């Protein structure tokens, strides 16, 4: 994927054509994981996300402003902040915004950001509270919701174990509602996680439909690793063996299990309640 040269950053450019190379680049980032992987960029829609990202110090490659945004004081302030940090500001039509985001009613602002992803060495257990560890998560909506919930509960971050859905897809980013810019993400293989976990000083709790403990009966010693399973198959035997406790959320009725993001929310608020002694 081609990159716009640095000399064009920090400027303002009007784009009127759907075949403009930057428009094509943004479309590629929305449509294909391969383009996001090769470029290290991703697309996030909306003014709130742009201001969240700027506040949190994320790097913005492009900020596309529709006609409405150019009349909006907050959007223009965000554009001025971004421009002062080297972002190329694009003045575009609503038709171009709709085309790049594949939406009939596009947001007035669309940003292209540099991805941030860490490895396990990023995590300092002495400073950690709770890290959510997701085993091979598949669904973008679930991943975005988990990131948002982890942020809401004041968790330290999210670890993606094994082959997962892309955290930088438009669907995942939308579902995070801006929390992507506040929650550190770590990626690792299952083998790396199992090895690294051996030196973890706190509770490592796995959630399992055949868990032997009720989730309310466990003492959660910080820092906590909360391991959540794949939507179809749950957590692997290797990850289950790596946990100090396997817990179950008791259910009534006929449902086989809870949705992954719902189960994560129940668990995170229980861990938080235990620490706040509510
Ligand atoms: N068929 C899968 C299984 O056998 O584990 C169901 C996976 S469930 C949809 C996805 C994840 O949500 C599980 O791996 C677990 O982490 C969590 N989960 C869902 N319901 C749960 C419950 N009642 N107790 C504990 N964890 C649960």
Boltz pocket constraint, residues with backbone or C-beta under 6 A from the ligand:
constraints:
  - pocket:
      binder: B
      contacts: [[A, 207], [A, 208], [A, 209], [A, 211], [A, 227], [A, 228], [A, 229], [A, 230], [A, 231], [A, 232], [A, 233], [A, 234], [A, 235], [A, 247], [A, 248], [A, 249], [A, 250], [A, 251], [A, 256], [A, 257], [A, 258], [A, 259], [A, 260], [A, 261], [A, 263], [A, 264]]
      max_distance: 6.0
